[in-house]
């Protein structure tokens, strides 16, 4: 999505024929990171980006482990305990010097740290367990508690507040939402089951692909994801209008 901020030096739409080559810095910070931001000052970044000739820059801000590369003030945020410098601030300063758009690499519904802090936000399988737990000795997906329910508290409790924080504090120009669509799986939490019954009239969702209503259930899952995406897009656009 594109964010045009009047309080930055970057004004144009970030995509199109004039924005062909971009830098994508895909870092997934963890609680053990100690050197984030120590070697990305404008003094170091500006010559590199100028030599590269990038049309836009896309840098890390939160990966699948759920930890930020900036000092997020959102109450549910997970910041590496030993983080020393704000990497986002330095990338913003460097890109402003060069007049380049700055986008954020932000993990969507895949967030391990959020799952550990808020298990009530997690996708549940049909037995009521966080999706991905071991089943009969086999791991059926990601470790337990890493996938966020699109109808749960993650969106308003962490994702949207952090996106607004990145716009307000750093004037970022766009977001790359990683681990979103391809991390989706059916959720059997009470909210999702109730919404499924309301939408379809079925008393309960199916639990295996051979069940007659499986395609109906997957279509509901897709629509739940689309509603979740619409909510954070709308929130970002409202935030843009407020700051412009």
PAZAPA-4460 file (N, C-alpha, C; in steps of 0.05 Angstrom, whole numbers, plus 32768, in hexadecimal, padded with zeros to 4 digits):
% residues 244
    n_x    n_y    n_z   ca_x   ca_y   ca_z    c_x    c_y    c_z   seq   type   mol
   8011   7FE9   8000   8000   8000   8000   8012   8019   8000     1      X     A
   8008   802F   7FF6   8018   8047   7FF4   800E   805C   8008     2      X     A
   8021   8069   8015   801B   807E   8028   8029   8097   801F     3      X     A
   801A   80AC   8019   8026   80C6   8011   8024   80D9   8028     4      X     A
   803A   80DF   8034   803B   80F0   804C   8044   810C   8045     5      X     A
   8035   8121   804C   803D   813C   8046   8053   8146   8058     6      X     A
   8059   8137   806E   806E   8140   8080   8089   8133   8079     7      X     A
   808C   8128   8061   80A6   811D   8059   80AE   812A   803E     8      X     A
   80C6   8124   8036   80D0   812F   801D   80C8   811E   8005     9      X     A
   80BA   8108   8009   80B3   80F5   7FF4   8095   80F9   7FEE    10      X     A
   808E   80FE   7FD5   8073   8104   7FCE   8066   80F2   7FBA    11      X     A
   8076   80E7   7FA7   806B   80D9   7F91   8062   80BC   7F99    12      X     A
   8050   80B1   7F89   8049   8095   7F8C   8062   8084   7F89    13      X     A
   8065   8070   7F9A   807E   8061   7F9A   8081   804D   7F84    14      X     A
   806B   8045   7F77   806D   8031   7F62   8068   803E   7F46    15      X     A
   806E   8030   7F31   806A   803A   7F16   8084   803B   7F06    16      X     A
   8083   8046   7EEE   809A   8046   7EDC   80B2   8055   7EE7    17      X     A
   80AF   8067   7EFA   80C5   8076   7F05   80D1   8069   7F1E    18      X     A
   80C5   8053   7F26   80CE   8045   7F3E   80D1   8027   7F37    19      X     A
   80E8   8021   7F2B   80EC   8006   7F20   80FC   7FF5   7F32    20      X     A
   8112   8000   7F3E   8125   7FF0   7F4D   8124   7FF8   7F6A    21      X     A
   811E   7FE4   7F7C   811D   7FEA   7F98   812E   7FD7   7FA9    22      X     A
   8135   7FE0   7FC0   8144   7FCF   7FD3   8130   7FC4   7FE8    23      X     A
   8130   7FAA   7FEB   811F   7F9C   7FFF   8130   7F90   8014    24      X     A
   8130   7F9A   802C   8140   7F90   8042   812E   7F7F   8054    25      X     A
   812F   7F65   8050   811D   7F52   805C   8129   7F45   8075    26      X     A
   812A   7F54   808A   8135   7F4A   80A3   811F   7F42   80B7    27      X     A
   8122   7F2C   80C4   810F   7F23   80D8   811C   7F23   80F4    28      X     A
   8119   7F3A   8101   8126   7F3D   811B   811C   7F2A   8130    29      X     A
   812D   7F22   8143   8125   7F11   8159   812C   7F1E   8173    30      X     A
   8124   7F10   8189   812A   7F1B   81A4   8147   7F1B   81AA    31      X     A
   8157   7F0D   819A   8174   7F0B   819F   8184   7F20   8190    32      X     A
   8178   7F30   817E   8186   7F43   816F   8191   7F5A   8180    33      X     A
   81AA   7F60   817D   81B7   7F75   818D   81C4   7F8B   817C    34      X     A
   81C7   7F86   8162   81D6   7F99   8151   81C5   7FA7   813C    35      X     A
   81AB   7FA4   813E   819A   7FB2   812B   819E   7FD0   812E    36      X     A
   81A1   7FDD   8118   81A4   7FFA   8118   81BF   8005   811E    37      X     A
   81D3   7FF4   8124   81ED   7FFE   812B   81FE   8006   8113    38      X     A
   81F7   7FFC   80FB   8207   8003   80E3   81F5   800B   80CC    39      X     A
   81E1   801B   80D2   81CF   8025   80BC   81C9   8042   80C0    40      X     A
   81DD   8052   80C7   81DA   806E   80C9   81D8   807A   80AD    41      X     A
   81CD   8093   80AB   81CC   80A0   8090   81E8   80A2   8084    42      X     A
   81FC   80A5   8094   8218   80A6   808A   821F   808D   807B    43      X     A
   8215   8076   8085   821A   805C   8078   8207   8055   8062    44      X     A
   81ED   805C   8066   81D8   8054   8053   81D8   8066   803A    45      X     A
   81DB   8080   803D   81D8   8092   8027   81EB   808B   8010    46      X     A
   8206   8088   8015   8217   8081   7FFE   8210   8066   7FF1    47      X     A
   8208   8052   8002   8200   8039   7FF7   81E8   803B   7FE5    48      X     A
   81D3   8049   7FEF   81BA   804C   7FDF   81BF   805D   7FC6    49      X     A
   81D0   8071   7FC8   81D6   8081   7FB1   81E5   8071   7F9C    50      X     A
   81F8   8060   7FA4   8206   804F   7F92   81F4   803B   7F85    51      X     A
   81E1   8030   7F95   81CF   801C   7F8B   81BB   8027   7F77    52      X     A
   81B4   8040   7F7A   81A1   804D   7F68   8184   8043   7F6C    53      X     A
   817D   803C   7F84   8163   8032   7F8A   814D   8048   7F86    54      X     A
   8136   8040   7F7D   811F   8052   7F7A   810E   8053   7F93    55      X     A
   810F   803E   7FA3   8101   803E   7FBD   810F   802A   7FCF    56      X     A
   810A   802C   7FE8   8117   801B   7FFC   8101   800E   800D    57      X     A
   8104   7FF4   8012   80F1   7FE5   8022   8102   7FD8   8038    58      X     A
   80FF   7FE1   8051   8110   7FD7   8066   80FF   7FC8   807B    59      X     A
   810D   7FB8   808B   8100   7FA8   80A0   80F4   7FBA   80B6    60      X     A
   80DD   7FB2   80C0   80D4   7FBE   80D9   80C9   7FA8   80ED    61      X     A
   80BD   7F93   80E2   80B5   7F7C   80F3   80B1   7F63   80E2    62      X     A
   80BF   7F4E   80E9   80BD   7F35   80DA   80AC   7F20   80E8    63      X     A
   80AD   7F07   80DF   809D   7EF2   80EA   80A2   7EEC   8108    64      X     A
   80BA   7EF0   8112   80BE   7EEC   812F   80AE   7F00   8140    65      X     A
   80A7   7F17   8133   8096   7F2B   8141   80A5   7F42   814E    66      X     A
   80BF   7F42   814C   80CF   7F57   8159   80D5   7F6E   8146    67      X     A
   80D4   7F87   8151   80D8   7F9E   8140   80F6   7FA6   813F    68      X     A
   80FC   7FB7   812A   8117   7FC2   8128   8116   7FE0   8130    69      X     A
   8100   7FE8   813C   80FE   8003   8147   80F2   8001   8163    70      X     A
   80F4   8017   8172   80EA   8017   818E   80CC   801D   818E    71      X     A
   80BD   8009   8187   80A0   800C   8186   8094   8011   81A2    72      X     A
   8082   8024   81A3   8075   802B   81BD   8059   801F   81C0    73      X     A
   8051   800F   81AC   8037   8001   81AE   8039   7FED   81C5    74      X     A
   8025   7FED   81D8   8027   7FDC   81EF   802C   7FBE   81EA    75      X     A
   8021   7FB4   81D4   8024   7F97   81CE   803D   7F92   81BD    76      X     A
   804D   7FA6   81B8   8065   7FA3   81A7   807A   7F91   81B4    77      X     A
   808A   7F84   81A3   80A1   7F74   81AC   80BA   7F80   81A0    78      X     A
   80CA   7F8D   81B1   80E3   7F9A   81A9   80FA   7F89   81B3    79      X     A
   810F   7F83   81A3   8125   7F74   81AD   8130   7F80   81C7    80      X     A
   8133   7F71   81DC   813B   7F7D   81F6   8155   7F8C   81F6    81      X     A
   8167   7F84   81E4   8182   7F91   81E3   8185   7FA3   81CB    82      X     A
   816F   7FAB   81BF   8170   7FBE   81A8   817C   7FD8   81B1    83      X     A
   8190   7FE2   81A3   819F   7FFA   81AB   8198   8013   819B    84      X     A
   8192   800F   8181   818D   8026   8170   8174   8021   815E    85      X     A
   8167   8037   8157   814F   8035   8147   8156   8034   8129    86      X     A
   8154   801C   811E   815C   8019   8101   8148   8028   80EF    87      X     A
   812E   8028   80F6   811B   8035   80E5   8120   8053   80E2    88      X     A
   8127   805F   80F8   812D   807C   80F8   8144   8083   80E5    89      X     A
   8158   8072   80E5   8170   8077   80D4   816A   8072   80B6    90      X     A
   815A   805D   80B0   8152   8058   8094   8141   806F   808A    91      X     A
   812F   807A   809C   811F   8091   8093   8130   80A9   808E    92      X     A
   8143   80AF   809F   8154   80C6   809B   8164   80C4   8081    93      X     A
   816E   80AC   807B   817E   80A7   8063   816D   80AB   804A    94      X     A
   8155   809F   804A   8144   80A0   8032   813A   80BD   802E    95      X     A
   8136   80CC   8043   812D   80E7   8040   8143   80F8   8033    96      X     A
   815C   80F3   803B   8172   8101   802F   8173   80FD   8011    97      X     A
   816C   80E5   8008   816D   80DF   7FEC   8152   80E2   7FDD    98      X     A
   813D   80EA   7FEC   8123   80ED   7FE0   8116   80D3   7FD8    99      X     A
   811C   80BD   7FE6   8112   80A3   7FDE   80FA   809B   7FF0   100      X     A
   80E6   808D   7FE5   80D1   8082   7FF5   80DB   806C   8007   101      X     A
   80D0   806B   801F   80D8   8056   8032   80C0   8045   8039   102      X     A
   80C2   802A   8034   80AD   8017   803B   80B6   8005   8051   103      X     A
   80A3   7FF9   805F   80A9   7FE7   8075   80A2   7FCA   806E   104      X     A
   80B5   7FB9   8075   80B0   7F9C   8073   80A3   7F94   808E   105      X     A
   808A   7F8D   808E   807B   7F87   80A7   806D   7F6D   80A4   106      X     A
   8072   7F5B   80B7   8065   7F41   80B6   8048   7F44   80BF   107      X     A
   8036   7F38   80AF   8019   7F3A   80B5   8010   7F27   80CA   108      X     A
   8000   7F13   80C3   7FF4   7F02   80D7   8007   7EEC   80E2   109      X     A
   8020   7EEC   80D9   8034   7EDA   80E4   8045   7EEA   80F8   110      X     A
   8041   7EE5   8111   804F   7EF5   8126   8052   7EE3   813F   111      X     A
   8069   7ED8   8143   806E   7EC5   8159   806D   7ED4   8174   112      X     A
   8079   7EEB   8176   807A   7EF9   818F   805E   7F01   8198   113      X     A
   804D   7F0A   8185   8031   7F11   818C   8022   7EF8   8196   114      X     A
   8027   7EE1   818A   801A   7EC9   8193   8022   7EC0   81AF   115      X     A
   803B   7EC5   81B6   8045   7EBE   81D0   8039   7ED1   81E5   116      X     A
   8036   7EEB   81DE   802A   7EFE   81F1   800C   7EFC   81F3   117      X     A
   8000   7EF6   81DC   7FE2   7EF6   81DB   7FD8   7EDC   81CD   118      X     A
   7FD8   7EC6   81DB   7FCF   7EAD   81CF   7FB1   7EAF   81C6   119      X     A
   7FA2   7EC2   81D1   7F86   7EC5   81C9   7F84   7ED1   81AD   120      X     A
   7F9A   7EDB   81A2   7F9A   7EE6   8187   7F9F   7ED1   8172   121      X     A
   7FA7   7EB9   817A   7FB1   7EA5   8167   7F9A   7E96   8158   122      X     A
   7FA1   7E8D   8140   7F90   7E7B   8131   7F8F   7E60   8141   123      X     A
   7F77   7E55   8143   7F73   7E3B   8150   7F6B   7E26   813C   124      X     A
   7F75   7E0E   8140   7F6C   7DF8   812F   7F51   7DED   8139   125      X     A
   7F47   7DD8   812C   7F2C   7DCF   8132   7F2A   7DC2   814E   126      X     A
   7F41   7DBC   815A   7F41   7DB2   8176   7F46   7DC7   818A   127      X     A
   7F47   7DE0   8182   7F4A   7DF6   8194   7F67   7DFC   819C   128      X     A
   7F7A   7DF1   818D   7F96   7DF6   8193   7FA1   7E0B   8180   129      X     A
   7FB6   7E1B   8189   7FC2   7E2D   8176   7FCB   7E1E   815D   130      X     A
   7FC4   7E28   8146   7FCA   7E1A   812C   7FE8   7E16   812A   131      X     A
   7FEF   7DFD   8122   800B   7DF6   811E   8017   7DE5   8134   132      X     A
   8008   7DE0   814A   8011   7DCE   815E   8016   7DB2   8154   133      X     A
   8027   7DA3   8161   802C   7D87   8159   8012   7D77   815A   134      X     A
   800D   7D68   8145   7FF6   7D56   8144   8000   7D3A   813F   135      X     A
   7FFB   7D27   8151   8005   7D0C   8150   8023   7D0A   8149   136      X     A
   8032   7D1C   8156   804F   7D1C   8153   8059   7D2A   813A   137      X     A
   8047   7D34   812A   804F   7D42   8111   8049   7D60   8114   138      X     A
   805C   7D71   810C   8056   7D8D   810C   8046   7D94   80F4   139      X     A
   802E   7D9F   80F8   801C   7DA4   80E1   8020   7DBF   80D5   140      X     A
   8033   7DCE   80DD   8037   7DE9   80D2   804B   7DF8   80E2   141      X     A
   8046   7E12   80E6   8058   7E23   80F6   8055   7E1C   8113   142      X     A
   8068   7E22   8124   8066   7E1D   8141   804D   7E2A   814C   143      X     A
   8043   7E20   8162   802A   7E29   816D   802B   7E47   8173   144      X     A
   8015   7E54   816D   8012   7E70   8175   801F   7E85   8163   145      X     A
   8027   7E7E   814B   8034   7E92   8139   8020   7E9F   8126   146      X     A
   8009   7E92   8121   7FF7   7E9D   810E   7FE0   7EAD   811C   147      X     A
   7FDB   7EC5   8113   7FC7   7ED6   8120   7FAC   7ED3   8112   148      X     A
   7F97   7ED2   8122   7F7C   7ED0   8117   7F74   7EEB   810B   149      X     A
   7F6A   7EEC   80F2   7F63   7F06   80E6   7F4B   7F13   80F4   150      X     A
   7F3C   7F04   8104   7F26   7F0F   8112   7F2C   7F14   8130   151      X     A
   7F45   7F0F   8138   7F4D   7F12   8154   7F56   7F2E   815A   152      X     A
   7F64   7F30   8171   7F6C   7F4A   817B   7F87   7F54   8170   153      X     A
   7F94   7F44   815F   7FAF   7F4C   8155   7FAE   7F66   8144   154      X     A
   7F9A   7F68   8133   7F99   7F7E   8121   7F97   7F99   812F   155      X     A
   7F83   7F9C   8141   7F80   7FB5   8150   7F93   7FB7   8168   156      X     A
   7F9D   7FA0   8171   7FAF   7FA1   8189   7FCC   7FA5   8182   157      X     A
   7FD4   7FA0   816A   7FF1   7FA3   8163   7FF5   7FAD   8147   158      X     A
   7FEB   7FA0   8133   7FF2   7FA6   8117   7FEB   7FC2   810F   159      X     A
   7FD1   7FCA   8112   7FC9   7FE5   810A   7FD7   7FFA   811B   160      X     A
   7FD8   7FF7   8135   7FE7   800C   8145   8004   800F   813D   161      X     A
   8011   7FF9   8135   802D   7FFB   812D   802F   8008   8111   162      X     A
   801D   8002   80FF   801E   800F   80E5   8019   802D   80E8   163      X     A
   8007   8035   80F9   8002   8051   80FE   801B   805E   810B   164      X     A
   8028   8050   811D   8040   805A   812A   8056   805F   8115   165      X     A
   8059   804D   8102   806D   804F   80ED   8067   8067   80DB   166      X     A
   804E   806C   80D6   8046   8083   80C6   804B   809D   80D5   167      X     A
   8041   809E   80EE   8043   80B7   80FE   805F   80BE   8106   168      X     A
   806F   80AA   810E   808A   80B0   8119   809F   80B2   8103   169      X     A
   809C   80A2   80ED   80B1   80A1   80D9   80A7   80AA   80BD   170      X     A
   808E   80AE   80BA   8084   80B7   80A0   8089   80A3   808A   171      X     A
   8086   8089   8090   808C   8075   807B   8078   8077   8064   172      X     A
   8080   806F   804D   8071   8073   8035   8061   805B   802B   173      X     A
   8065   8044   8037   8057   802C   802F   805E   8014   8040   174      X     A
   8050   7FFE   803C   8054   7FE6   804C   8055   7FCD   8039   175      X     A
   8068   7FBC   803E   8068   7FA1   8032   805F   7F8E   8048   176      X     A
   8047   7F82   8046   803D   7F71   805B   8045   7F54   8054   177      X     A
   8057   7F49   8063   8063   7F2F   805E   8055   7F1A   8070   178      X     A
   8055   7F01   8067   804A   7EEB   8077   802C   7EEF   807C   179      X     A
   801E   7EF9   8068   8001   7EFF   806B   7FF0   7EEA   805D   180      X     A
   7FEB   7EED   8044   7FD9   7EDB   8036   7FE2   7EBE   8038   181      X     A
   7FFC   7EB9   8033   8005   7E9D   8033   8008   7E91   804F   182      X     A
   8003   7EA1   8064   8003   7E97   807F   7FE7   7E91   8089   183      X     A
   7FD3   7E96   8078   7FB7   7E92   8080   7FB0   7E75   8083   184      X     A
   7FA1   7E6E   8097   7F95   7E53   809A   7F7B   7E56   80A9   185      X     A
   7F69   7E42   80A7   7F4F   7E45   80B4   7F52   7E47   80D3   186      X     A
   7F42   7E58   80DE   7F42   7E5C   80FB   7F28   7E53   8108   187      X     A
   7F2A   7E43   811D   7F12   7E38   812A   7F0E   7E45   8145   188      X     A
   7F17   7E5E   8149   7F12   7E6C   8162   7EF4   7E73   8163   189      X     A
   7EEA   7E79   817B   7ECD   7E7F   817E   7EC3   7E96   816B   190      X     A
   7ED4   7EAB   8167   7ECC   7EC1   8156   7EC8   7EB7   8139   191      X     A
   7EDB   7EA7   8130   7ED9   7E9E   8114   7EC2   7E8B   8110   192      X     A
   7EBE   7E79   8123   7EA8   7E66   8120   7E8D   7E74   8121   193      X     A
   7E8B   7E88   8132   7E72   7E97   8133   7E6D   7EA6   811A   194      X     A
   7E82   7EB2   810F   7E7F   7EC2   80F6   7E79   7EAF   80DF   195      X     A
   7E84   7E97   80DF   7E7F   7E84   80C9   7E61   7E7C   80CA   196      X     A
   7E57   7E76   80E2   7E3B   7E6F   80E4   7E28   7E85   80DB   197      X     A
   7E2F   7E9E   80E3   7E1F   7EB5   80DB   7E1F   7EB9   80BD   198      X     A
   7E36   7EB5   80B0   7E39   7EB9   8094   7E2D   7EA3   8083   199      X     A
   7E2E   7E8B   808D   7E26   7E74   807C   7E0D   7E65   8086   200      X     A
   7E06   7E69   809F   7DEF   7E5A   80AA   7DF6   7E3F   80B3   201      X     A
   7E10   7E36   80AF   7E19   7E1C   80B9   7E1E   7E1D   80D7   202      X     A
   7E18   7E08   80E5   7E1B   7E08   8102   7E39   7E08   810A   203      X     A
   7E4A   7DFA   80FB   7E66   7DF9   8102   7E77   7DF4   80E8   204      X     A
   7E90   7DFD   80E8   7EA0   7DFA   80D1   7EAB   7DDE   80CE   205      X     A
   7EB1   7DD5   80B5   7EBC   7DBB   80B1   7ED9   7DB9   80BB   206      X     A
   7EE3   7DA1   80BF   7EFE   7D9E   80CA   7F12   7D90   80B8   207      X     A
   7F08   7D86   80A1   7F1B   7D79   808E   7F12   7D7D   8071   208      X     A
   7F25   7D7C   805E   7F1F   7D82   8042   7F09   7D71   8036   209      X     A
   7F04   7D5A   8041   7EF0   7D48   8035   7ED4   7D4F   803F   210      X     A
   7ED1   7D61   8052   7EB7   7D69   805B   7EA9   7D79   8046   211      X     A
   7E8E   7D76   8043   7E7F   7D83   802D   7E82   7DA1   802D   212      X     A
   7E84   7DAE   8044   7E85   7DCB   8045   7EA2   7DD6   8046   213      X     A
   7EB5   7DC6   803E   7ED1   7DD0   8041   7ED6   7DE8   802F   214      X     A
   7ECC   7DE8   8016   7ED0   7DFF   8004   7EC3   7E18   800F   215      X     A
   7EAC   7E14   801C   7E9D   7E2A   8028   7EAE   7E36   803F   216      X     A
   7EBA   7E24   804F   7ECB   7E2C   8065   7EE4   7E3B   805C   217      X     A
   7EF0   7E32   8047   7F08   7E3F   803C   7F01   7E5A   8030   218      X     A
   7EE9   7E5C   8024   7EE1   7E75   8019   7EDC   7E89   8030   219      X     A
   7ED1   7E80   8046   7ECE   7E91   805D   7EE9   7E9A   8068   220      X     A
   7EFC   7E88   8068   7F17   7E8F   8071   7F23   7EA4   8060   221      X     A
   7F20   7EA2   8046   7F2A   7EB6   8033   7F1D   7ED1   8038   222      X     A
   7F03   7ED1   803C   7EF4   7EEA   8040   7EFD   7EF6   805B   223      X     A
   7F02   7EE6   806F   7F0C   7EF1   8088   7F26   7EFF   8085   224      X     A
   7F38   7EF3   8075   7F52   7EFF   806F   7F4E   7F19   8060   225      X     A
   7F3D   7F19   804C   7F38   7F32   803C   7F2D   7F48   804E   226      X     A
   7F1C   7F41   8061   7F11   7F56   8073   7F27   7F61   8085   227      X     A
   7F39   7F4F   808E   7F50   7F58   809E   7F62   7F6B   808F   228      X     A
   7F68   7F64   8076   7F79   7F76   8066   7F6C   7F91   8061   229      X     A
   7F52   7F90   805B   7F43   7FA9   8057   7F44   7FBB   8070   230      X     A
   7F42   7FAF   8087   7F43   7FBE   80A0   7F5D   7FCC   80A4   231      X     A
   7F74   7FBF   809F   7F8D   7FCD   80A4   7F93   7FE1   808E   232      X     A
   7F8A   7FDB   8075   7F8E   7FEE   805F   7F7E   8008   8065   233      X     A
   7F65   8004   806D   7F54   801B   8073   7F60   802C   808A   234      X     A
   7F6A   801E   809E   7F76   802C   80B6   7F8E   803C   80AD   235      X     A
   7F9F   8031   809C   7FB7   803F   8092   7FAE   8058   8082   236      X     A
   7F9B   8054   8071   7F92   806B   8060   7F85   8081   8071   237      X     A
   7F77   8079   8086   7F6C   808E   8098   7F82   809C   80A7   238      X     A
   7F97   808D   80AE   7FAE   809A   80BB   7FBC   80AD   80A9   239      X     A
   7FBE   80A6   808F   7FCA   80B8   807B   7FBB   80D2   807A   240      X     A
   7FA1   80D0   8078   7F90   80E8   8076   7F93   80FA   808E   241      X     A
   7F96   80ED   80A6   7F98   80FC   80BF   7FB2   810C   80C0   242      X     A
   7FC8   8100   80B5   7FE2   810D   80B7   7FE8   811F   809F   243      X     A
   7FD8   811E   808A   7FDD   812E   8072   7FD3   814A   8075   244      X     A
***
